[in-house]
Amino acid sequence: NDYKTPPELYQKALRFFGITKFDLDTCCSEPNIPARAHFTRGEHDGLSEDWQNFNWCNPPFNESDKWVEKAYYEQKWNKKTALLIPARTETGYWHELIFKNRHAKVEFLRKGYRFLDKNNNEMGVFKNALALVYLV
Protein backbone atom coordinates (compact mmCIF):
# COMPACT_ATOMS: atom_id res chain seq x y z
CA ASN A 1 0.00 0.00 0.00
CA ASP A 2 2.90 2.41 0.44
CA TYR A 3 4.65 2.72 -2.90
CA LYS A 4 5.52 5.70 -5.03
CA THR A 5 3.72 6.32 -8.28
CA PRO A 6 5.56 5.56 -11.52
CA PRO A 7 6.34 8.96 -13.06
CA GLU A 8 4.74 8.11 -16.40
CA LEU A 9 1.37 7.78 -14.66
CA TYR A 10 1.29 11.15 -12.95
CA GLN A 11 2.71 12.68 -16.14
CA LYS A 12 -0.37 11.37 -18.00
CA ALA A 13 -2.59 13.13 -15.47
CA LEU A 14 -0.65 16.38 -15.74
CA ARG A 15 -1.04 16.27 -19.53
CA PHE A 16 -4.77 15.53 -19.19
CA PHE A 17 -5.26 18.68 -17.11
CA GLY A 18 -2.77 20.72 -19.16
CA ILE A 19 -0.72 21.66 -16.11
CA THR A 20 2.90 21.17 -15.05
CA LYS A 21 2.28 20.70 -11.33
CA PHE A 22 -0.65 19.65 -9.15
CA ASP A 23 -1.85 21.98 -6.44
CA LEU A 24 -2.02 19.08 -3.96
CA ASP A 25 -0.95 15.48 -3.54
CA THR A 26 -3.76 14.38 -1.25
CA CYS A 27 -2.29 11.17 0.12
CA CYS A 28 1.42 10.48 0.38
CA SER A 29 3.98 9.15 2.82
CA GLU A 30 6.60 11.53 1.40
CA PRO A 31 6.52 14.07 -1.43
CA ASN A 32 7.41 12.57 -4.80
CA ILE A 33 4.70 13.98 -7.05
CA PRO A 34 5.17 17.45 -8.55
CA ALA A 35 2.72 19.39 -6.38
CA ARG A 36 2.70 22.70 -4.57
CA ALA A 37 1.48 20.99 -1.37
CA HIS A 38 1.49 17.44 -0.03
CA PHE A 39 -0.79 15.89 2.55
CA THR A 40 1.75 13.65 4.20
CA ARG A 41 0.57 10.80 6.39
CA GLY A 42 0.91 11.70 10.04
CA GLU A 43 0.86 15.44 9.32
CA HIS A 44 -2.42 15.80 7.40
CA ASP A 45 -5.56 13.77 6.92
CA GLY A 46 -6.51 14.03 3.27
CA LEU A 47 -9.89 12.47 3.98
CA SER A 48 -10.96 15.26 6.32
CA GLU A 49 -9.10 18.36 5.07
CA ASP A 50 -10.13 20.49 2.11
CA TRP A 51 -8.46 19.82 -1.21
CA GLN A 52 -7.22 22.36 -3.73
CA ASN A 53 -8.02 23.07 -7.40
CA PHE A 54 -5.94 20.35 -9.12
CA ASN A 55 -5.34 17.24 -7.01
CA TRP A 56 -3.43 13.99 -7.34
CA CYS A 57 -4.60 10.96 -5.37
CA ASN A 58 -2.88 7.57 -5.36
CA PRO A 59 -4.48 6.14 -2.23
CA PRO A 60 -3.81 2.90 -0.42
CA PHE A 61 -5.62 0.54 -2.76
CA ASN A 62 -7.47 -1.21 0.07
CA GLU A 63 -9.05 2.18 0.93
CA SER A 64 -9.82 3.37 -2.61
CA ASP A 65 -13.54 3.65 -1.89
CA LYS A 66 -12.99 6.30 0.81
CA TRP A 67 -10.73 8.37 -1.42
CA VAL A 68 -13.04 8.19 -4.44
CA GLU A 69 -15.89 9.33 -2.20
CA LYS A 70 -13.80 12.25 -0.92
CA ALA A 71 -12.78 13.24 -4.47
CA TYR A 72 -16.45 13.06 -5.50
CA TYR A 73 -17.36 15.39 -2.63
CA GLU A 74 -14.54 17.81 -3.56
CA GLN A 75 -15.70 17.73 -7.19
CA LYS A 76 -18.94 19.38 -6.07
CA TRP A 77 -16.80 22.39 -5.10
CA ASN A 78 -15.28 22.50 -8.63
CA LYS A 79 -12.06 20.80 -7.54
CA LYS A 80 -10.48 18.47 -10.09
CA THR A 81 -8.77 15.23 -9.11
CA ALA A 82 -6.79 12.53 -10.84
CA LEU A 83 -7.11 9.22 -8.99
CA LEU A 84 -4.86 6.24 -9.63
CA ILE A 85 -6.91 3.29 -8.39
CA PRO A 86 -7.45 -0.40 -9.05
CA ALA A 87 -9.92 -1.06 -11.87
CA ARG A 88 -12.35 -2.91 -9.61
CA THR A 89 -15.33 -2.07 -11.76
CA GLU A 90 -17.62 -4.50 -9.95
CA THR A 91 -17.59 -2.40 -6.77
CA GLY A 92 -20.32 -0.04 -5.65
CA TYR A 93 -18.12 3.05 -5.64
CA TRP A 94 -17.19 2.49 -9.28
CA HIS A 95 -20.87 2.24 -10.23
CA GLU A 96 -22.21 5.06 -8.07
CA LEU A 97 -19.38 7.61 -8.03
CA ILE A 98 -17.55 7.01 -11.30
CA PHE A 99 -19.76 5.36 -13.95
CA LYS A 100 -22.83 7.46 -13.08
CA ASN A 101 -20.76 10.65 -12.80
CA ARG A 102 -21.09 12.56 -16.06
CA HIS A 103 -17.98 14.56 -15.14
CA ALA A 104 -15.76 11.52 -14.66
CA LYS A 105 -13.31 10.42 -17.33
CA VAL A 106 -11.69 7.00 -17.08
CA GLU A 107 -8.45 5.83 -18.64
CA PHE A 108 -7.97 2.10 -18.16
CA LEU A 109 -4.29 1.25 -18.02
CA ARG A 110 -2.43 -1.73 -19.40
CA LYS A 111 -0.86 -4.07 -16.89
CA GLY A 112 2.86 -3.89 -16.32
CA TYR A 113 3.57 -0.70 -14.40
CA ARG A 114 6.27 -0.76 -11.77
CA PHE A 115 5.77 1.26 -8.61
CA LEU A 116 8.80 2.62 -6.77
CA ASP A 117 10.04 1.81 -3.27
CA LYS A 118 11.13 4.43 -0.72
CA ASN A 119 14.58 4.59 -2.40
CA ASN A 120 13.04 5.14 -5.86
CA ASN A 121 13.96 1.63 -7.02
CA GLU A 122 11.48 -0.08 -9.30
CA MET A 123 9.41 -2.80 -7.66
CA GLY A 124 8.14 -5.89 -9.44
CA VAL A 125 5.48 -5.52 -12.10
CA PHE A 126 2.06 -4.66 -10.63
CA LYS A 127 -0.14 -7.44 -11.98
CA ASN A 128 -3.63 -6.03 -11.41
CA ALA A 129 -5.58 -3.70 -13.65
CA LEU A 130 -5.39 0.00 -12.85
CA ALA A 131 -7.22 3.10 -13.99
CA LEU A 132 -6.65 6.81 -13.97
CA VAL A 133 -9.96 8.39 -13.06
CA TYR A 134 -10.36 12.10 -13.64
CA LEU A 135 -13.09 13.89 -11.73
CA VAL A 136 -13.51 17.23 -13.49
C-alpha positions as CSV (number, residue, x, y, z in Angstrom):
1,N,0.0,0.0,0.0
2,D,2.9,2.4,0.4
3,Y,4.7,2.7,-2.9
4,K,5.5,5.7,-5.0
5,T,3.7,6.3,-8.3
6,P,5.6,5.6,-11.5
7,P,6.3,9.0,-13.1
8,E,4.7,8.1,-16.4
9,L,1.4,7.8,-14.7
10,Y,1.3,11.1,-12.9
11,Q,2.7,12.7,-16.1
12,K,-0.4,11.4,-18.0
13,A,-2.6,13.1,-15.5
14,L,-0.7,16.4,-15.7
15,R,-1.0,16.3,-19.5
16,F,-4.8,15.5,-19.2
17,F,-5.3,18.7,-17.1
18,G,-2.8,20.7,-19.2
19,I,-0.7,21.7,-16.1
20,T,2.9,21.2,-15.1
21,K,2.3,20.7,-11.3
22,F,-0.6,19.7,-9.1
23,D,-1.8,22.0,-6.4
24,L,-2.0,19.1,-4.0
25,D,-0.9,15.5,-3.5
26,T,-3.8,14.4,-1.3
27,C,-2.3,11.2,0.1
28,C,1.4,10.5,0.4
29,S,4.0,9.2,2.8
30,E,6.6,11.5,1.4
31,P,6.5,14.1,-1.4
32,N,7.4,12.6,-4.8
33,I,4.7,14.0,-7.0
34,P,5.2,17.5,-8.6
35,A,2.7,19.4,-6.4
36,R,2.7,22.7,-4.6
37,A,1.5,21.0,-1.4
38,H,1.5,17.4,0.0
39,F,-0.8,15.9,2.6
40,T,1.8,13.6,4.2
41,R,0.6,10.8,6.4
42,G,0.9,11.7,10.0
43,E,0.9,15.4,9.3
44,H,-2.4,15.8,7.4
45,D,-5.6,13.8,6.9
46,G,-6.5,14.0,3.3
47,L,-9.9,12.5,4.0
48,S,-11.0,15.3,6.3
49,E,-9.1,18.4,5.1
50,D,-10.1,20.5,2.1
51,W,-8.5,19.8,-1.2
52,Q,-7.2,22.4,-3.7
53,N,-8.0,23.1,-7.4
54,F,-5.9,20.4,-9.1
55,N,-5.3,17.2,-7.0
56,W,-3.4,14.0,-7.3
57,C,-4.6,11.0,-5.4
58,N,-2.9,7.6,-5.4
59,P,-4.5,6.1,-2.2
60,P,-3.8,2.9,-0.4
61,F,-5.6,0.5,-2.8
62,N,-7.5,-1.2,0.1
63,E,-9.0,2.2,0.9
64,S,-9.8,3.4,-2.6
65,D,-13.5,3.6,-1.9
66,K,-13.0,6.3,0.8
67,W,-10.7,8.4,-1.4
68,V,-13.0,8.2,-4.4
69,E,-15.9,9.3,-2.2
70,K,-13.8,12.3,-0.9
71,A,-12.8,13.2,-4.5
72,Y,-16.5,13.1,-5.5
73,Y,-17.4,15.4,-2.6
74,E,-14.5,17.8,-3.6
75,Q,-15.7,17.7,-7.2
76,K,-18.9,19.4,-6.1
77,W,-16.8,22.4,-5.1
78,N,-15.3,22.5,-8.6
79,K,-12.1,20.8,-7.5
80,K,-10.5,18.5,-10.1
81,T,-8.8,15.2,-9.1
82,A,-6.8,12.5,-10.8
83,L,-7.1,9.2,-9.0
84,L,-4.9,6.2,-9.6
85,I,-6.9,3.3,-8.4
86,P,-7.5,-0.4,-9.1
87,A,-9.9,-1.1,-11.9
88,R,-12.4,-2.9,-9.6
89,T,-15.3,-2.1,-11.8
90,E,-17.6,-4.5,-9.9
91,T,-17.6,-2.4,-6.8
92,G,-20.3,0.0,-5.7
93,Y,-18.1,3.0,-5.6
94,W,-17.2,2.5,-9.3
95,H,-20.9,2.2,-10.2
96,E,-22.2,5.1,-8.1
97,L,-19.4,7.6,-8.0
98,I,-17.6,7.0,-11.3
99,F,-19.8,5.4,-13.9
100,K,-22.8,7.5,-13.1
101,N,-20.8,10.6,-12.8
102,R,-21.1,12.6,-16.1
103,H,-18.0,14.6,-15.1
104,A,-15.8,11.5,-14.7
105,K,-13.3,10.4,-17.3
106,V,-11.7,7.0,-17.1
107,E,-8.4,5.8,-18.6
108,F,-8.0,2.1,-18.2
109,L,-4.3,1.2,-18.0
110,R,-2.4,-1.7,-19.4
111,K,-0.9,-4.1,-16.9
112,G,2.9,-3.9,-16.3
113,Y,3.6,-0.7,-14.4
114,R,6.3,-0.8,-11.8
115,F,5.8,1.3,-8.6
116,L,8.8,2.6,-6.8
117,D,10.0,1.8,-3.3
118,K,11.1,4.4,-0.7
119,N,14.6,4.6,-2.4
120,N,13.0,5.1,-5.9
121,N,14.0,1.6,-7.0
122,E,11.5,-0.1,-9.3
123,M,9.4,-2.8,-7.7
124,G,8.1,-5.9,-9.4
125,V,5.5,-5.5,-12.1
126,F,2.1,-4.7,-10.6
127,K,-0.1,-7.4,-12.0
128,N,-3.6,-6.0,-11.4
129,A,-5.6,-3.7,-13.7
130,L,-5.4,0.0,-12.9
131,A,-7.2,3.1,-14.0
132,L,-6.6,6.8,-14.0
133,V,-10.0,8.4,-13.1
134,Y,-10.4,12.1,-13.6
135,L,-13.1,13.9,-11.7
136,V,-13.5,17.2,-13.5
